[in-house]
């Protein structure tokens, strides 16, 4: 089975990774996420990650919850987090004259937070549980496993509703995986909707969630038979 470039073997995944909590930002396996790093703690995190063999950073969303139980669960490290994030390998790095880092993460696989550890140099770290997501690294995908025509129809109505003039040739030329991943990562959905896309079990289920979100945003009736996770 095809393996992603730069991806470590599943058995060699790190036991501890730094995390970058960022609401509304989604990284998916096989996706590419550019980031502009300027806060001191994340500059330190990036410098530390560059010294590792795995060069992996976990992207994860804060839950946005401000109830007492969520705050207590988060402890002193910062806002409460969703249980599931996605780790990416740092594959591109540049430094600006004003001290910022421009990096790109290549999405490798998802993880669940098994334990949050003490912070280092101001950034948060977790012990990831990779066990449920090994297929992210080696998933074989066959065309026709979701309704591409319905997705494109929903996308057309979404673009009309939001007055977006897209490059339709580029969109239609995309493979199924790139199409779903790019739209899921790029469309400005709410954080909870982004999380639903992340937690979808596999690409066909993610495509169905994405199609439903596009239809709802465009004001179309939901024609799905039920969302599969």
N, C-alpha and C positions, 0 to 999 in steps of 0.2 A: 504494500500500500504506500501511496505517496506520503512523504513527510515534508513538513515545512522547512525551508532553509533556516538556518540558525537555531532551530529548536533542539533543546537537549533531549536525550532519551528520557522516557517517562520515569524510569527508575533512578535517574540522576537529577530529578527536580530538586530545587533547594528546600530545606526545612523551614527557612525563615525568609520572608521578603519584606521590603519596605512597601508601604501603600501610599497612594496619592488620592485622598478623598476629594471628589469633585462632583458636585451636583449637576445633573443634566448632561454629563459627558459619558459617552459609551464607547468602550473598546470591546470588540468581539474577536473570537478566534479567526485568523486569516485577515483581519482588518489592519489598517494602518492609521495611527493616530499621531499627528504632529502636536507638540506642546511647546509653549513659550514659558520657560522657567525663570522666575525673577525673585521669589521670596527666598530669604536666607536659608530657611530649613530645607527647601526643596533643591536649592543649589547644593547644599551639603549632601542631601540624599543622592542627587545625580552623580556628584563626585565620588561618593562611596560605592554606588552601583557600578561605575566604570572600572572599579578595581576588582570586581568579582568576575568569575568565569561565566556565570549564568546571565548577568546583566538584566535581571528581571525586576520589574516594578508592577505592583498590583494596583489597577484602577478600580475604585469602588466608590459608590455613592453614599453620602450621609442619608439617613432616613428622613430627615426633616422633622422628626418627632421631637416635641419639647415637653412631653409629660415626664413626671418624676421618675417613673420606672426606666424610661429610655435614658434619661440623664444619669441615673445611678448605674445603669449597665455600661454606659460609656466610660465611667470613671473620670479621671482627670486628664485623659489623653485628648479629648475633643468630642465632637458630636457623635451620637450613636450612628452605627453603620448598618447597611443592609448585610445580610449574611453571605451573599454571593457577589464576587467581583471577577475580573478577568486580568490575568497577568500577561504582560507584554515584554518582549526583549528589546532593549535599547539598541537600535540598529543604525541610527544616524545621530550625529552630534556636531554642533557648531557653537562657538562662543562669540558673542557680540562685543563691540568695543566698550559698551556700558556695563558689561559683566553678566548679561543674561545668557542663558543656554537655550538653544533651539534644538529640540530632540524629536525623534520619531520612534514610537513604539510599534513593533509588529506583534499583533495579538497571537498568543500561543494557546492558552487554555484557561478555562474558568477554575475558580477555587471557592471553597467555603472557608470562612474564618473559624478555625478550630480554637484559636486563642490569640488574644492581643497581648503583646509583650511591652516591656518598658520602652519608652521613646529613646532614640539616640540622636543627639545633635538637633533636637526639636522635631524630628519627623517620626511618624508612627510605623510600627512593624507588627506583623502578624505571623502566626504559625499557620500556614495554609493546609487545608485538606483537599488534595487533588483527586481523591479516589473516585468520585462520581463522574469525572470529566475526562478520562483518558481518551475517549472517542474524539474529543475536540482536536487532538493532534493527528489522528489518522482516519478521520471520518471519510469514507468513500461516499460520494454523492452522485446520483444518476439523474439526468434530466427527466422532467416530467413528474417529479414527486410533489409538485404543488401546481396550483393554477396560475401560471405566468400571465395568461391573458387577463384574468381578473385583476391581478396585481397591477398590470400596466394600465388597465382601464381606471382603476381607483387612483393611480398616480396621476393620470391625465386630469381627472376631475379635481384632485388635490391641487395641482399646479394652477388650474383655472381659478379655483376658489381663492388662492393666495397670490394670483397675478404674477406667476413665475413663468418665464419663457425659457424652457430647458433646451439642451442639445439632444433632441430625440434620437438622432442617429447614434450618438455615443451610448445612450441608454439602451437602445434596442440591440446594440452590438455586444453588450455586456453578457458574460456568462451568468447563469442563475445564481451561483454562489456570490459573485462579486456584486450583482444587482441587489440582492437581499441585504448583504452586509453593508454595502455603501449607503443604501437608503436608511437602514436601521440606525446606523451611526450618524448620518448626516441630517436627517429630518429633525426639526426642533420640537420633539415631543416632550411632554412633561416628564420629570424624573421617574415617577412611578411607572409611566408607560415605557420609558427606556429600560427600567428594571425588568418589566415583563418580557421585553424583547431579549434581554440578556438571559433570563431564566428559562426561556423556551427550550425544550429538550434537545431539539436538533433543527437543522436548517428548514425542513418542510414546516414544522410547527412555528418557527420564527417567521417564515413567509406568511403564514396564515394570520398571526398576530399583527404583523406589519400591514397586511392588506386591510384588516379590520380597522386599524388605527387610521389609515389613510381615508377609508370610506367614512368613518365618523367625522374626521376633520373636514372632509369635503361636504358633509351634510347628506351623505348617501345612506340608504338603509343597510343594516348589517345583514348580509346574505349567508354568513357562515353557519355551519351546523353546530358550531361549538369550538372553542379554542382548545387545542391540545398542548399540554406542557410535558 
